[in-house]
Each structure stands twice: as C-alpha cells, then as structure tokens.
Amino acid sequence: MKPVRTAARVMLSAIFVSSGIRLLLDPDSRAEAAGPVTNRVGPWIEKVDPRLPSDTRTLLRIKAGADVVAGVLLATGNLTRPAAGVLAAGLVPTTLTGHQFWAVPKEERAGQRAQFLKNLGLLGGLLLAAADTEGRPGLKYRTTHAVDRSQRSMKRAVRTARREAKIAAMSAGVGRKLG
C-alpha cells in the first residue's frame, strides 16, 4: 500500500505546490478575488499585533508559501498529517472566495461549479490524508492501550505486594513461635 499512498500524496500536493509558486511570483493575479477575505482578516490581524502584515499581497504570499511548504512535505511523506491539515485549512477560504458560483451570471455558473466541486474533492482527499495513520495505530488507540497496560501492571504489582506481605507476616508469626 505504500507506493499507492506515496503516489496519491504526490498527485494531491502537485496542485498546491504549482499554484503556490505561481502565486508567490504574481500575487496581484489573485489580489482582487482575495480582497473580501483579506479585508475582513486584516483588522483582526492588526488587533493581534500591529507589526504583523495585513495587506492583501503579503497575506497571499504567506498563504502561497504555506501551500508550497506543506505541499512539498506532503509529497515527500514528511509530517504528512499536519501538512494535509494546513492545506485543507487554506483551501476553505480559497474555495469560498474564488468559486462563488451562486453569485455569478448563469452562463458562467457551470465553470464555477466545476471548480467548486474540484476543490471539494481536493478537500476530501486532504482530510483523508490528514486522518491517514499509514496502517499504524492512531494516537488515541496507542494512549488508550498504554493506559490499560499501566492499569493491569499496577493491579499485578498490588496483588504481588499483598501476597508477599502476607507471606512475610506468616513467616514472622512462625519465627516468633519457633524463637
């Protein structure tokens, strides 16, 4: 299954790496479409820390850089689950701002709808990649079983200690009677 996972991750990440590089080189191409989101996010960012960039071009470049880095991590199999999560989180605002098929003239809706559905498919693939443990037990399973093993070990130690204490008490009683 490893070659299939590797190929799927590379194919899934390719669109994010290529579009991220294009956007890094030319952020103005998407600035108008991203404006409604960045205009809402910008004031919030300024409240958090006025030194942080909040203009549309810089936010687009940050998102593009995150897409490239997360895409490369996903493709290479390093930190795949967090990388898929970053890509999925960045895809949501992109989909909502870039593909509003309900707000365009009827003759343009088919193309917008296709792009919207493509992004939903990508989001589904990213969610699968974010949840994929590559056949190994997940963190929840491992922690639950570690706790169970610890509890069993503790109960065994308590039983052993009680048995040894009982034997010691009996030995002391026999020793007093003999002594």
Residue, then its C-alpha position, 0 to 999 in steps of 0.5 A: m500500500k505504500p507506493v499507492r499512498t506515496a503516489a496519491r500524496v504526490m498527485l494531491s500536493a502537485i496542485f498546491v505546490s504549482s499554484g503556490i509558486r505561481l502565486l508567490l511570483d504574481p500575487d496581484s493575479r489573485a489580489e482582487a478575488a482575495g480582497p473580501v477575505t483579506n479585508r475582513v482578516g486584516p483588522w483582526i490581524e492588526k488587533v493581534d499585533p500591529r507589526l504583523p502584515s495585513d495587506t492583501r499581497t503579503l497575506l497571499r504570499i504567506k498563504a502561497g508559501a504555506d501551500v508550497v511548504a506543506g505541499v512539498l512535505l506532503a509529497t515527500g511523506n514528511l509530517t504528512r498529517p499536519a501538512a494535509g491539515v494546513l492545506a485543507a485549512g487554506l483551501v476553505p477560504t480559497t474555495l469560498t472566495g474564488h468559486q462563488f458560483w451562486a453569485v455569478p451570471k448563469e452562463e458562467r455558473a457551470g465553470q464555477r461549479a466545476q471548480f467548486l466541486k474540484n476543490l471539494g474533492l481536493l478537500g476530501g482527499l486532504l482530510l483523508a490524508a490528514a486522518d491517514t495513520e499509514g496502517r499504524p495505530g492512531l494516537k488515541y488507540r496507542t494512549t488508550h492501550a498504554v493506559d490499560r497496560s499501566q492499569r493491569s501492571m499496577k493491579r499485578a504489582v498490588r496483588t504481588a505486594r499483598r501476597e508477599a506481605k502476607i507471606a512475610a507476616m506468616s513467616a514472622g508469626v512462625g519465627r516468633k513461635l519457633g524463637 
